[in-house]
Amino acid sequence: MAYVQASTTGGFGLKGRIRGLVSAIRTARARRAAFDRAYSELRRLDDRELRDLGLSRSDFVHLAEAEANKIVPL
């Protein structure tokens, strides 16, 4: 099943749709940058630090996605 998200932020005309597309691209890039920063910070932790925090390396993607969503909500 597919889901469609309609956004009318920019309006319904061609200019509005282009503005909406540019806005969506900027948001996606900001979320990706936030994800990359968080993931990079997590990768710098050694095993002892991860153990102290109660984390494992398998948690990294989930934690980085959560951080990206916090900074730039969907």
PyMOL commands that set and color helices and strands:
alter all, ss='L'
color gray80, all
select helices_A, chain A and resi 14-43+47-53+57-71
alter helices_A, ss='H'
color red, helices_A
deselect
rebuild
show_as cartoon
